[in-house]
Amino acid sequence: MIKVLIVDDSAVARQLLRAVIEADPGFQVVGAVEDGEKALGAVQQLRPDVVTMDINMPHLNGFEVTRRIMESCPTPIVIVTGSWDVDAVSTSFHTLEAGALAVLARPPGIGHPDHEAASQELIRTLRAMSEVKVIRRWARARAGAVSPVPLPGEAPPRPKPGYELVAVGASTGGPQALQALLAALPQAFRLPVLMVQHMAEGFIHGFAKWLSDSTGRPVQVAGHAEPLMPGHAYLAPDGHFMGVTRNGRITLVRGRPDNGLCPSAAFLFRSATEAYGERAIGVLLTGMGKDGAEELKLMKDGGAVTFAQDQDSALIYGMPAEAVRIGGAVYQLPPERIAAALVTLTHGG
């Protein structure tokens, strides 16, 4: 039985979250409190396996109470917010820097067409996060180059000219991993970075703002037919597959979800392979499921250098584990060392 503490200043939100969580027989709501001060005491007293945390609350906001919980009684925390404003969403992602593990949208009320899907996503995330026994932190940029460690049987990569772009896929735990990767790239790194992050609809612009603010690298939500700019990072928008053309432009396509996902890393990796072949670099980061694993192997088979996040640093070693299992990743590294390897491969980008 997974024990959950709900922290939200709205009585209606607490009631909704309790109903969603207790509908699954594998969960027990051991407490529901309305402010951050009470949350600190409840964590100490009730010892939940996972906490759902609101952001805007009286006395202590979600960021501050998350920071204090991680200092006094480290516990997996999932931010569950009903805010959709870009600045509010960006603030929610700042709690990841204080130790929260994920940011989710609060499920809409019963009867809403998205209620069931959002509720299932909440339950999946709480179950996965409850199993994270050690709260991992990702290092920021480190001085000096770090040589990538190859998988058995693979020689270290040799720098070569001609790389055109980096394609990255991520899911659960991806925001922290993407932040670590981008923060560790020097400002002189000039390759464009295309990123697919599985995320609740409505959050992507706030996520882009947080990534840009926290890494110092230009990060934007991609637009159709937009030319790739050196040193910029692009996020796939809600409800669109993101690819790239041979003449260096982004292409966005509306379509049926690929294995339930839109956008998907699979689509991005296929497109990068078709457009650039060995001039592309593929990176698959933390996440549940298998999205992008087969297509990372497709990139590798086409001559591209490919990376998977290593097990020790991955919050959820699902997608990268599958890529390694099928032979799709040449190297396994934590995000900041992937960044160092990218610099080495491209003579600084």
N, C-alpha and C positions, 0 to 999 in steps of 0.2 A: 504494500500500500504506500503510495507516494503522498507525503504530507505537504500541503500547500498553505502558505500564509498570503492572504490578499491584503494589499495596502492601497487604498483609494479613498479620497475625501468625499466621493459621491456615493450616497447610499444606494442609488439605483444601479450604479456601476458595480458596486460590491455584490448586490443581489444577483445581477446578471452573470458575473464571473463565477459566483458560487454555483449557480444553476448549471452553467456550462461544464465546470470542472467536476462537480459531483454526479453529473450524468454518466461519467465514465467510472465503472466500478473499481478501477485501479487507483483512484485518487481519493484523498480525504482532505477537506478544508479544515485545518485545525484552528484557524483564526481569521478574522477580518477586521482590520482597524482603519481609522479614518485620517491619521496623520503620522508624520515621520517620527515624532517623539515616541508615540505608542508602538510604532514598528520596531524601534530599537529594543524596547523591553520585550515585545512579543517574540522576536527572534531568539533572544537569550532564554526566555522561559519555555517556548514551544518547540524549539529546535526543528523548524521545518526543513524538508528536503529541497524546497525551491520556493522563491518569493515572487509574486507578481507585484510590480511597483508602478504607481502613478508618478507623474512628474510634478505637476503643480498642486501643492498641498500646503496647508497652514503649518506654521512653526518651523518645519524642516522640509525643503523640497526633495524631490526624488534623487537628485544628484548628490546632495549632502548626506542624506540618510544612507544611500548606497555606499558612499565613501566610508561612513562611520561603521556600517555593518561589516564591510570588508576589512576594516582595521581591528574590530573587536570580536567578531564572530563570523568568519568568512562563510558565506552561504550563496549558492547559485541564485542569481537575481535576473528576472526577465522583465524588462520595461514593457508595460501594456498601457498604451495611450489612446485617447480619443481625439487628440489634437491633429489637425491636418495642415495647419499653417506651416509654411516653409521654415520660418524661424523656430517655431515650436518643435517641429520634427528634428531640426538640426540640434536643438538643445537636448532632445531625447537621446540622440546619438552620443552626445558628450558624456552621458552616464557610462558608456563603454570604457571611457578613460578612467572612470572611478572604480571599475570592476564588474559592471553588469555584463551579462553574457549575450543578450539579444534584445532587440526592440521589435515589438509587434503592435499592430492595430488592435484595439479592443473590438471584439466581435459585435456586429450590430444586433439589435433586438430580435427576439423570436418573431418569425413572420417575414423578416427581411430576406430577399433572395440570396444574399451572401452570408446569411447567418451560419448555415451548416458548414460551408467550406472554411470560413474564418474560425469557427469553433474547433474544427478538426486540426487546423494549423496550430492553434493555441495548445491543444492537447499534445500534439506531436512534439512541439517545442518544449513544453514543460517536462514531458517524459525524458527527452534527450538531455535537457539541461540538468535535471535532477540527478543524472548519473555522472556529472562532472564533479569529481571529488576534490580536485585541485584547481583552484582558480588561476588560470594561466594568464600571464601578461606577455605582450609582444614588445620586443626591444625597439626603440626608435633608431634613427640612422646611426651607424657606427663608423668611426673613422677607419680609413684604409680598406683595401680590397680584400675580399674573402674568396678563396678558391672554392668552386662548387665541388661537392662530393658525389662522384658518379655511383650508380648502382653497380653491383658486381658484374664484371665483364665489360664495362664501358670505360673508355679512355676519357681523361679530362678534356673539355672542349677547347678548341683553339679559336682565338679571335679571328674574325674575318669580316671584310667589308660587305655591304650589300643588304643588311637587314633593313626591313621597311616598317615593321610594326610588331607590337606585343599584344597577344590576345589572351584574356584572362577570364576564367569562369570561377564563381564562388557561390556558396549557399550559406547554410547555418554556420555562424562564426566568421563569415566572410567580411563583414564591415571592419572588424579588428585586423584581420589579415591584410585586407586591401590598404588600410591605413598604414600598417607597418611596412608594406612593400613600397608604397608611394613615398612615404616619409624617408625611407632609406635610399631612394634614388637621388643623386646629386642634381642640382639645378641645371647642370650642363647636359644632363641626359636628354636627348632630343627626339628619340623615337616616340611616336604616338602610342598610347596604351588604350586598347578597347576592352571594356569590362562588362561582363554580365553578372549581376548580383540578384539572386532570387530574393524578392522583397514584396511586402504587402503593397497593394496599389495605393498611390497617393503619397508615398514616402520618398520617392526617388529624388525629387528636387531638393528636399531637406537633407537627404543623405549626401548629395553632390556638394551642397554648401558646407556640410560638416567636414567632408574629406578635403575640400579645397582649403578651408580655414585651418584645419589641423595638420596639413602636410605642406602647405605653401606651394603646391603644384596646381596649375589650372585644371579644374575638374568640372565638366559640364554634362548635362543630359544631351545625348546625341540628337541631331536633326537630320532628316532625310536629305541626301545629296550634299551634305556638308563636307567640305574638303578637310582632310586630316591635317592638323597643324602640328609642327614639331614640338615635342615636349608636353603636349596636352593629353589629358586623360578623358575618356568618353564613357558614359554609362548608358546602357540600353534603356530606353524609356518604357513605361508601363505598356503592356499589351502589344508590343512590337518585337519581332525578331530583328537583331542587328547583324549586319554583315558589312563587307567592304568590297569595293570594286577594284579592278586592276589599275585604274587611273587615280587611285587614292581618295575615293569618296565613300562616305558612309551610306549604306542602303538600309532602310527600315521597311519591314514587311509585316502586314497584319496577316495572321493565319491561325489555323487550328493549333492548339498547344502541342508541343513535341514531348511525348511522354508526360502529359499533364502540365508542361511548363511553357510559358511564354512571357519574357524572352527565355532563351536557353543557351547554355554554353555550347551545346551540340551544333546549333545553327551557326554561331560565330566561328567555331573552329573549322567547320566544313567550308565556310566562305573564305576564311583566311588561307586554307589549303588551296582552294581553287584559284584564288587571286594572286597569291604570293609564293606558294610552295615552300622551298627551302629558305626563302627570304623572310618568313614569318617565325615568330617564337611563341610557343604555347605554354600557358601556365594554368594548372588546375588546383584550386585551393579547397579548404575545408568545406564540408557540406554533407548532408544526408543524401542517400541515393546514388545514382550512377551518371547523372547528367554530364556529358562531355567526355567521359572516359574513352569510349570507342573512337570518338572524333579526335581526341588527343593522339591516339595511336595512329589515326589517319594522317595527322600532321607529321608525326614522327616518320611514318612510312614514306611520306612525301619529301623527306629531307630536312624537316624543321627540327630545331632543338626544342625539347619539351621538358617541363618541370612539373612535379607534383609536390604539394606541401607534405612535409614529413609528419609521421605519427605523433611525435612528441609535442609539436607546436600546434597541430590541428585540433580545434575544438571538437569537431566530429570527423573522424577519419573514415569517411564513406566514399565520396567521389574520388579523392586522390588514391585511396586504397584500391579501388577498382581499376583505376588507370595503371597502377603499378602491377596489379595482378595479371592484366592482359598484355603487359609489355608496352604500354603507351607512354610511359615517362622515362626519360633518360636519366634524370636527376631527381632526388628527393632532398628538399631543404626547407628550413623555416623561411617565412616571407622576407625578412630583412637580408638573408643570405641569398635568396633568389635575386633580390635587387642587386647585390654585389656581383653575382654571376652575370647578370644582364650587362652591367658596366664592363666587366671583363670581356665578355663576348663581343661587344660592339665598340671596343676601344673608347669607352666613355659615352657611347650613344651618338 
